[in-house]
Amino acid sequence: MLKLTILNSRRAGPDRWTPFLKVVGEELGAAHLVLNGKTSTFNPNTSLPLARPWVIFGEPMNLASSPPVLLSDGRSPISEDEFNYFLEIVGERHTWTLIPWGAFESFDLLTFITDQLKYQTFIEKAISKTGSVDVLSRIEGSNEFVKSGRGIIYFEDHEAKANGIWEQAEASGSLPHVLYAPVVELDPYDAPRVRVAESALLDLKPEAVFRDKYTRNETLYPLAFVLYSATSRQVLQALCRGSGKRLMVFGGKCTLDALKSVFSPERSFYEEELTLLLQISSIAGWAYGVNCGGVDWPVDVFVSNEPLITQRLRSFLDAQYRPFRLTSFF
């Protein structure tokens, strides 16, 4: 059965994957690289661009010379069926394949694809030897890979997703928590929607204030990350529509002490968005980040500790967009 191992690097910068790819070359032996439409022998010391498209792959299992390139370039959403078809074709053609995953300029992930145990063992060794790579998820399946994921990365209309998030909160029986950072300098383009978001906060009572390593100095940064409970669907819609790059929403069934253990003043909330969302979901059941990742190509991320919770949101979005299109999943 085909298995996806979706990976995240704790390193930063354009060479964040270089140590891992070098170890992959050592563990998996001869490999091939498709870059800019050309196929060559993979050199583990080569620094590869994080932006798509490139593919590293093992020996072919049929006459096809190389696997296809992922239909999405990380900027354009594609359908669930297109994702599943691509993964099936890749699995049929080669013993193993390694490709960029996630979204362009946002969460530059990799995924390793194989249906053979020995290659899965090799990649686990490479992960262990590198020491700076985390496994986001391991997904097995045939035809329904997306449905097995616990996280989805996507563009689309914030208000429709806010409705889906509210449905999720109602199903769990608690008001969602909202972590919001007031905007200090308003861009003229963003000003109207940001004012809508902040007006929605006027009737809410702050429950806690969290500071990261960049906002620890209260004199320089009087406005930090403020925790609220969203009291209505309309409030959540206004916040999601107008928050810009400053909003996390998550399940209400978690304690303040548990949140304090995640939102440490020693870390950067923006630089560790995906890690924070994963940690919050582990204590709150689910978490949703609005406009995460790159400045030019921000994406929204929903993650839960149970794939069924993620499927519930997907089902709601499928009713809004037929078919719902996503950027990636994990």
DOLO-794221 format. One record per residue (C-alpha): residue number from 1; residue in three letters; chain; z, x, y. Coordinates in steps of 0.1 Angstrom, whole numbers, plus 2048, in hexadecimal, padded with zeros to 3 digits. Layout:
BEGIN
+-----+------+------+-----+------+-------+
| pos | code | unit |  up | east | north |
+-----+------+------+-----+------+-------+
| NUM |  ALA |    A |   Z |    X |     Y |
...
+-----+------+------+-----+------+-------+
END
This chain:
BEGIN
+-----+------+------+-----+------+-------+
| pos | code | unit |  up | east | north |
+-----+------+------+-----+------+-------+
|   1 |  MET |    A | 800 |  800 |   800 |
|   2 |  LEU |    A | 7F7 |  80D |   822 |
|   3 |  LYS |    A | 814 |  819 |   837 |
|   4 |  LEU |    A | 817 |  820 |   85C |
|   5 |  THR |    A | 831 |  839 |   869 |
|   6 |  ILE |    A | 833 |  834 |   88F |
|   7 |  LEU |    A | 842 |  852 |   8A1 |
|   8 |  ASN |    A | 852 |  859 |   8C3 |
|   9 |  SER |    A | 858 |  87C |   8D1 |
|  10 |  ARG |    A | 878 |  884 |   8E4 |
|  11 |  ARG |    A | 865 |  8A0 |   8F6 |
|  12 |  ALA |    A | 855 |  89A |   918 |
|  13 |  GLY |    A | 835 |  8A6 |   928 |
|  14 |  PRO |    A | 811 |  8AA |   91D |
|  15 |  ASP |    A | 81B |  8C1 |   900 |
|  16 |  ARG |    A | 835 |  8AA |   8F2 |
|  17 |  TRP |    A | 823 |  8A7 |   8D1 |
|  18 |  THR |    A | 818 |  8CB |   8CD |
|  19 |  PRO |    A | 835 |  8D7 |   8B7 |
|  20 |  PHE |    A | 832 |  8B9 |   8A0 |
|  21 |  LEU |    A | 80C |  8BD |   89C |
|  22 |  LYS |    A | 810 |  8E1 |   894 |
|  23 |  VAL |    A | 829 |  8D8 |   878 |
|  24 |  VAL |    A | 811 |  8BD |   86C |
|  25 |  GLY |    A | 7F6 |  8D7 |   868 |
|  26 |  GLU |    A | 80E |  8ED |   854 |
|  27 |  GLU |    A | 81A |  8D0 |   83D |
|  28 |  LEU |    A | 7F9 |  8BD |   837 |
|  29 |  GLY |    A | 7E1 |  8DA |   836 |
|  30 |  ALA |    A | 7BC |  8D6 |   83D |
|  31 |  ALA |    A | 7B5 |  8BA |   856 |
|  32 |  HIS |    A | 799 |  8AE |   86D |
|  33 |  LEU |    A | 799 |  8A4 |   891 |
|  34 |  VAL |    A | 784 |  88A |   8A3 |
|  35 |  LEU |    A | 785 |  891 |   8C9 |
|  36 |  ASN |    A | 76C |  885 |   8E3 |
|  37 |  GLY |    A | 756 |  878 |   8C7 |
|  38 |  LYS |    A | 753 |  899 |   8B5 |
|  39 |  THR |    A | 763 |  8A3 |   893 |
|  40 |  SER |    A | 771 |  8C5 |   88D |
|  41 |  THR |    A | 78B |  8D7 |   879 |
|  42 |  PHE |    A | 7AD |  8D0 |   886 |
|  43 |  ASN |    A | 7BF |  8EE |   896 |
|  44 |  PRO |    A | 7E5 |  8E7 |   897 |
|  45 |  ASN |    A | 7E8 |  8FD |   8B6 |
|  46 |  THR |    A | 7D1 |  8E7 |   8CA |
|  47 |  SER |    A | 7E0 |  8D3 |   8E6 |
|  48 |  LEU |    A | 7D2 |  8B0 |   8E4 |
|  49 |  PRO |    A | 7D0 |  897 |   901 |
|  50 |  LEU |    A | 7E9 |  87A |   8FE |
|  51 |  ALA |    A | 7CF |  862 |   90A |
|  52 |  ARG |    A | 7B8 |  853 |   8EF |
|  53 |  PRO |    A | 7A2 |  858 |   8DD |
|  54 |  TRP |    A | 7A9 |  873 |   8C3 |
|  55 |  VAL |    A | 7AF |  871 |   89D |
|  56 |  ILE |    A | 7BD |  88A |   884 |
|  57 |  PHE |    A | 7B5 |  882 |   860 |
|  58 |  GLY |    A | 7B6 |  890 |   83D |
|  59 |  GLU |    A | 79C |  891 |   822 |
|  60 |  PRO |    A | 784 |  873 |   81F |
|  61 |  MET |    A | 787 |  85B |   803 |
|  62 |  ASN |    A | 763 |  84F |   806 |
|  63 |  LEU |    A | 743 |  85B |   817 |
|  64 |  ALA |    A | 74F |  852 |   83A |
|  65 |  SER |    A | 751 |  872 |   84E |
|  66 |  SER |    A | 76D |  868 |   865 |
|  67 |  PRO |    A | 784 |  84A |   86C |
|  68 |  PRO |    A | 77C |  832 |   889 |
|  69 |  VAL |    A | 78C |  836 |   8AB |
|  70 |  LEU |    A | 7A6 |  81C |   8B4 |
|  71 |  LEU |    A | 794 |  7FF |   8C6 |
|  72 |  SER |    A | 7AE |  7FF |   8E2 |
|  73 |  ASP |    A | 7AF |  81D |   8FA |
|  74 |  GLY |    A | 7D3 |  814 |   902 |
|  75 |  ARG |    A | 7C9 |  802 |   922 |
|  76 |  SER |    A | 7B8 |  7E3 |   914 |
|  77 |  PRO |    A | 7C9 |  7CA |   8FD |
|  78 |  ILE |    A | 7B9 |  7C2 |   8DC |
|  79 |  SER |    A | 7C0 |  7A7 |   8C2 |
|  80 |  GLU |    A | 7D7 |  7A8 |   8A5 |
|  81 |  ASP |    A | 7B9 |  7A4 |   88D |
|  82 |  GLU |    A | 7A8 |  7C2 |   89D |
|  83 |  PHE |    A | 7C7 |  7D8 |   898 |
|  84 |  ASN |    A | 7CA |  7CD |   873 |
|  85 |  TYR |    A | 7A5 |  7D3 |   86D |
|  86 |  PHE |    A | 7A6 |  7F6 |   87C |
|  87 |  LEU |    A | 7C4 |  800 |   867 |
|  88 |  GLU |    A | 7B4 |  7F3 |   847 |
|  89 |  ILE |    A | 794 |  807 |   84E |
|  90 |  VAL |    A | 7A8 |  827 |   855 |
|  91 |  GLY |    A | 7BC |  822 |   835 |
|  92 |  GLU |    A | 79D |  81E |   820 |
|  93 |  ARG |    A | 78B |  83D |   82E |
|  94 |  HIS |    A | 7A4 |  859 |   82D |
|  95 |  THR |    A | 7C2 |  866 |   81A |
|  96 |  TRP |    A | 7D6 |  867 |   83B |
|  97 |  THR |    A | 7D0 |  862 |   860 |
|  98 |  LEU |    A | 7E4 |  86A |   880 |
|  99 |  ILE |    A | 7DB |  859 |   8A0 |
| 100 |  PRO |    A | 7E8 |  852 |   8C3 |
| 101 |  TRP |    A | 7FC |  832 |   8C6 |
| 102 |  GLY |    A | 80F |  81F |   8E1 |
| 103 |  ALA |    A | 7FE |  81B |   903 |
| 104 |  PHE |    A | 7EB |  831 |   91B |
| 105 |  GLU |    A | 804 |  844 |   931 |
| 106 |  SER |    A | 820 |  82F |   922 |
| 107 |  PHE |    A | 833 |  838 |   902 |
| 108 |  ASP |    A | 81B |  852 |   8F4 |
| 109 |  LEU |    A | 822 |  84B |   8CF |
| 110 |  LEU |    A | 811 |  857 |   8B0 |
| 111 |  THR |    A | 80C |  844 |   88F |
| 112 |  PHE |    A | 806 |  854 |   86D |
| 113 |  ILE |    A | 7F3 |  83F |   854 |
| 114 |  THR |    A | 7F0 |  844 |   82E |
| 115 |  ASP |    A | 7F3 |  831 |   80E |
| 116 |  GLN |    A | 7FD |  850 |   7F9 |
| 117 |  LEU |    A | 821 |  85A |   7F3 |
| 118 |  LYS |    A | 81B |  880 |   7F4 |
| 119 |  TYR |    A | 80D |  87F |   817 |
| 120 |  GLN |    A | 829 |  868 |   822 |
| 121 |  THR |    A | 841 |  882 |   815 |
| 122 |  PHE |    A | 82F |  89E |   828 |
| 123 |  ILE |    A | 832 |  88B |   849 |
| 124 |  GLU |    A | 857 |  884 |   844 |
| 125 |  LYS |    A | 85B |  8AA |   83F |
| 126 |  ALA |    A | 848 |  8B0 |   85F |
| 127 |  ILE |    A | 85E |  898 |   872 |
| 128 |  SER |    A | 87D |  8A9 |   865 |
| 129 |  LYS |    A | 871 |  8CC |   86D |
| 130 |  THR |    A | 866 |  8C4 |   890 |
| 131 |  GLY |    A | 888 |  8B6 |   89A |
| 132 |  SER |    A | 87C |  8A4 |   8B9 |
| 133 |  VAL |    A | 86A |  887 |   8A9 |
| 134 |  ASP |    A | 878 |  864 |   8A2 |
| 135 |  VAL |    A | 86A |  84A |   88A |
| 136 |  LEU |    A | 868 |  829 |   89E |
| 137 |  SER |    A | 85E |  815 |   87F |
| 138 |  ARG |    A | 84E |  816 |   85D |
| 139 |  ILE |    A | 837 |  7FA |   856 |
| 140 |  GLU |    A | 827 |  7F2 |   834 |
| 141 |  GLY |    A | 80D |  7D7 |   82F |
| 142 |  SER |    A | 7EA |  7CA |   82A |
| 143 |  ASN |    A | 7D9 |  7B5 |   845 |
| 144 |  GLU |    A | 7F9 |  7AC |   858 |
| 145 |  PHE |    A | 806 |  7CD |   866 |
| 146 |  VAL |    A | 80E |  7BE |   889 |
| 147 |  LYS |    A | 823 |  7A3 |   87A |
| 148 |  SER |    A | 839 |  7BD |   86A |
| 149 |  GLY |    A | 841 |  7D0 |   88A |
| 150 |  ARG |    A | 862 |  7CC |   89D |
| 151 |  GLY |    A | 853 |  7D6 |   8BF |
| 152 |  ILE |    A | 834 |  7CC |   8D2 |
| 153 |  ILE |    A | 825 |  7DD |   8F1 |
| 154 |  TYR |    A | 80E |  7C8 |   906 |
| 155 |  PHE |    A | 800 |  7BD |   928 |
| 156 |  GLU |    A | 7FB |  798 |   932 |
| 157 |  ASP |    A | 80C |  77F |   949 |
| 158 |  HIS |    A | 831 |  786 |   94F |
| 159 |  GLU |    A | 839 |  761 |   955 |
| 160 |  ALA |    A | 82C |  757 |   932 |
| 161 |  LYS |    A | 841 |  772 |   922 |
| 162 |  ALA |    A | 85F |  768 |   936 |
| 163 |  ASN |    A | 85B |  745 |   926 |
| 164 |  GLY |    A | 85A |  756 |   904 |
| 165 |  ILE |    A | 878 |  76B |   90C |
| 166 |  TRP |    A | 88C |  74C |   917 |
| 167 |  GLU |    A | 882 |  73A |   8F6 |
| 168 |  GLN |    A | 88F |  758 |   8E4 |
| 169 |  ALA |    A | 8B0 |  757 |   8F7 |
| 170 |  GLU |    A | 8B4 |  732 |   8F1 |
| 171 |  ALA |    A | 8AE |  738 |   8CB |
| 172 |  SER |    A | 8CA |  752 |   8CB |
| 173 |  GLY |    A | 8E2 |  73B |   8DD |
| 174 |  SER |    A | 8EA |  752 |   8FB |
| 175 |  LEU |    A | 8DE |  758 |   91E |
| 176 |  PRO |    A | 8C9 |  778 |   921 |
| 177 |  HIS |    A | 8D7 |  796 |   934 |
| 178 |  VAL |    A | 8C1 |  7A4 |   94F |
| 179 |  LEU |    A | 8C4 |  7C9 |   95C |
| 180 |  TYR |    A | 8B4 |  7CB |   97E |
| 181 |  ALA |    A | 8B1 |  7E7 |   998 |
| 182 |  PRO |    A | 8AD |  7DB |   9BC |
| 183 |  VAL |    A | 88E |  7E9 |   9CD |
| 184 |  VAL |    A | 896 |  801 |   9E9 |
| 185 |  GLU |    A | 873 |  807 |   9F7 |
| 186 |  LEU |    A | 85C |  7EA |   9F5 |
| 187 |  ASP |    A | 837 |  7EF |   9F0 |
| 188 |  PRO |    A | 824 |  7D5 |   A07 |
| 189 |  TYR |    A | 810 |  7CA |   9E9 |
| 190 |  ASP |    A | 82F |  7C4 |   9D3 |
| 191 |  ALA |    A | 845 |  7B6 |   9EF |
| 192 |  PRO |    A | 83F |  790 |   9EA |
| 193 |  ARG |    A | 845 |  790 |   9C5 |
| 194 |  VAL |    A | 863 |  7A7 |   9C7 |
| 195 |  ARG |    A | 873 |  790 |   9E1 |
| 196 |  VAL |    A | 86E |  773 |   9C9 |
| 197 |  ALA |    A | 880 |  787 |   9AE |
| 198 |  GLU |    A | 89D |  791 |   9C4 |
| 199 |  SER |    A | 8A1 |  76E |   9D2 |
| 200 |  ALA |    A | 8A7 |  762 |   9AF |
| 201 |  LEU |    A | 8C4 |  77A |   9AC |
| 202 |  LEU |    A | 8D7 |  76B |   9CA |
| 203 |  ASP |    A | 8E8 |  750 |   9B5 |
| 204 |  LEU |    A | 8F1 |  768 |   999 |
| 205 |  LYS |    A | 911 |  77B |   996 |
| 206 |  PRO |    A | 90E |  7A1 |   98E |
| 207 |  GLU |    A | 921 |  7A9 |   96E |
| 208 |  ALA |    A | 91F |  7CF |   96F |
| 209 |  VAL |    A | 90E |  7EC |   980 |
| 210 |  PHE |    A | 8FF |  809 |   96C |
| 211 |  ARG |    A | 8F4 |  82A |   97A |
| 212 |  ASP |    A | 8DE |  845 |   96A |
| 213 |  LYS |    A | 8DB |  86A |   972 |
| 214 |  TYR |    A | 8C5 |  863 |   990 |
| 215 |  THR |    A | 8DB |  848 |   9A0 |
| 216 |  ARG |    A | 8FE |  856 |   999 |
| 217 |  ASN |    A | 903 |  85F |   9BD |
| 218 |  GLU |    A | 90E |  83E |   9CD |
| 219 |  THR |    A | 909 |  84B |   9F0 |
| 220 |  LEU |    A | 8E5 |  854 |   9EB |
| 221 |  TYR |    A | 8DE |  837 |   9D3 |
| 222 |  PRO |    A | 8F3 |  819 |   9DD |
| 223 |  LEU |    A | 8DC |  802 |   9C9 |
| 224 |  ALA |    A | 8DD |  809 |   9A3 |
| 225 |  PHE |    A | 8D6 |  7F5 |   983 |
| 226 |  VAL |    A | 8E8 |  7D3 |   985 |
| 227 |  LEU |    A | 8EF |  7BD |   966 |
| 228 |  TYR |    A | 8EC |  797 |   969 |
| 229 |  SER |    A | 8E9 |  77A |   952 |
| 230 |  ALA |    A | 8C9 |  765 |   957 |
| 231 |  THR |    A | 8D6 |  742 |   95C |
| 232 |  SER |    A | 8B5 |  72F |   958 |
| 233 |  ARG |    A | 891 |  732 |   94D |
| 234 |  GLN |    A | 886 |  731 |   972 |
| 235 |  VAL |    A | 89C |  74E |   97B |
| 236 |  LEU |    A | 88E |  763 |   95E |
| 237 |  GLN |    A | 86A |  75A |   968 |
| 238 |  ALA |    A | 870 |  765 |   98C |
| 239 |  LEU |    A | 87F |  786 |   981 |
| 240 |  CYS |    A | 864 |  78E |   968 |
| 241 |  ARG |    A | 849 |  785 |   980 |
| 242 |  GLY |    A | 856 |  798 |   99E |
| 243 |  SER |    A | 86B |  7B5 |   990 |
| 244 |  GLY |    A | 852 |  7D1 |   991 |
| 245 |  LYS |    A | 85D |  7EF |   97C |
| 246 |  ARG |    A | 882 |  7E6 |   97D |
| 247 |  LEU |    A | 88C |  7CD |   962 |
| 248 |  MET |    A | 89A |  7CC |   93F |
| 249 |  VAL |    A | 8A3 |  7AB |   92E |
| 250 |  PHE |    A | 8B7 |  7A9 |   90E |
| 251 |  GLY |    A | 8CC |  793 |   8F7 |
| 252 |  GLY |    A | 8EC |  786 |   906 |
| 253 |  LYS |    A | 901 |  78B |   8E6 |
| 254 |  CYS |    A | 90D |  7AE |   8EE |
| 255 |  THR |    A | 92D |  7BC |   8FF |
| 256 |  LEU |    A | 92F |  7CE |   91F |
| 257 |  ASP |    A | 93F |  7EC |   90D |
| 258 |  ALA |    A | 921 |  7EE |   8F6 |
| 259 |  LEU |    A | 909 |  7EE |   913 |
| 260 |  LYS |    A | 91E |  80A |   924 |
| 261 |  SER |    A | 918 |  820 |   906 |
| 262 |  VAL |    A | 8F2 |  81C |   90B |
| 263 |  PHE |    A | 8EF |  81E |   931 |
| 264 |  SER |    A | 8FF |  840 |   935 |
| 265 |  PRO |    A | 8FE |  851 |   957 |
| 266 |  GLU |    A | 8F3 |  870 |   945 |
| 267 |  ARG |    A | 8D0 |  862 |   93D |
| 268 |  SER |    A | 8B2 |  856 |   950 |
| 269 |  PHE |    A | 8AB |  831 |   94B |
| 270 |  TYR |    A | 886 |  834 |   955 |
| 271 |  GLU |    A | 87F |  853 |   941 |
| 272 |  GLU |    A | 88F |  845 |   922 |
| 273 |  GLU |    A | 882 |  821 |   924 |
| 274 |  LEU |    A | 877 |  81E |   900 |
| 275 |  THR |    A | 896 |  82E |   8F2 |
| 276 |  LEU |    A | 8AC |  818 |   907 |
| 277 |  LEU |    A | 89A |  7F9 |   8FC |
| 278 |  LEU |    A | 89E |  803 |   8D7 |
| 279 |  GLN |    A | 8C3 |  809 |   8DC |
| 280 |  ILE |    A | 8C9 |  7E9 |   8EF |
| 281 |  SER |    A | 8B7 |  7D5 |   8D4 |
| 282 |  SER |    A | 8CE |  7E4 |   8BA |
| 283 |  ILE |    A | 8EC |  7D5 |   8CB |
| 284 |  ALA |    A | 8DD |  7B6 |   8DC |
| 285 |  GLY |    A | 8C4 |  7AB |   8C1 |
| 286 |  TRP |    A | 8A6 |  7AF |   8D8 |
| 287 |  ALA |    A | 89B |  7BF |   8F9 |
| 288 |  TYR |    A | 87D |  7BB |   910 |
| 289 |  GLY |    A | 872 |  7D5 |   92A |
| 290 |  VAL |    A | 85B |  7CA |   947 |
| 291 |  ASN |    A | 841 |  7E3 |   955 |
| 292 |  CYS |    A | 84D |  800 |   940 |
| 293 |  GLY |    A | 83D |  822 |   93D |
| 294 |  GLY |    A | 821 |  831 |   953 |
| 295 |  VAL |    A | 81E |  828 |   977 |
| 296 |  ASP |    A | 7F8 |  821 |   975 |
| 297 |  TRP |    A | 7F8 |  80F |   954 |
| 298 |  PRO |    A | 81A |  7FE |   94F |
| 299 |  VAL |    A | 820 |  7E9 |   931 |
| 300 |  ASP |    A | 83A |  7D0 |   925 |
| 301 |  VAL |    A | 84E |  7D7 |   905 |
| 302 |  PHE |    A | 861 |  7BF |   8EF |
| 303 |  VAL |    A | 876 |  7CD |   8D2 |
| 304 |  SER |    A | 88E |  7BD |   8BA |
| 305 |  ASN |    A | 8A3 |  7CA |   89D |
| 306 |  GLU |    A | 892 |  7AF |   888 |
| 307 |  PRO |    A | 86C |  7AA |   884 |
| 308 |  LEU |    A | 872 |  784 |   882 |
| 309 |  ILE |    A | 87F |  784 |   8A5 |
| 310 |  THR |    A | 860 |  796 |   8B2 |
| 311 |  GLN |    A | 84A |  77E |   89E |
| 312 |  ARG |    A | 85B |  761 |   8B0 |
| 313 |  LEU |    A | 850 |  76F |   8D2 |
| 314 |  ARG |    A | 82D |  777 |   8C5 |
| 315 |  SER |    A | 829 |  753 |   8B8 |
| 316 |  PHE |    A | 833 |  746 |   8DB |
| 317 |  LEU |    A | 81A |  75D |   8EC |
| 318 |  ASP |    A | 7FF |  754 |   8D2 |
| 319 |  ALA |    A | 802 |  730 |   8DF |
| 320 |  GLN |    A | 7FC |  73D |   903 |
| 321 |  TYR |    A | 7E0 |  755 |   8FB |
| 322 |  ARG |    A | 7C8 |  74D |   8DE |
| 323 |  PRO |    A | 7C8 |  766 |   8CF |
| 324 |  PHE |    A | 7E4 |  77A |   8DF |
| 325 |  ARG |    A | 7D9 |  79E |   8E6 |
| 326 |  LEU |    A | 7F0 |  7BC |   8E6 |
| 327 |  THR |    A | 7EE |  7E1 |   8EE |
| 328 |  SER |    A | 802 |  7EE |   8D1 |
| 329 |  PHE |    A | 81F |  7E7 |   8B9 |
| 330 |  PHE |    A | 839 |  7F9 |   8A5 |
+-----+------+------+-----+------+-------+
END
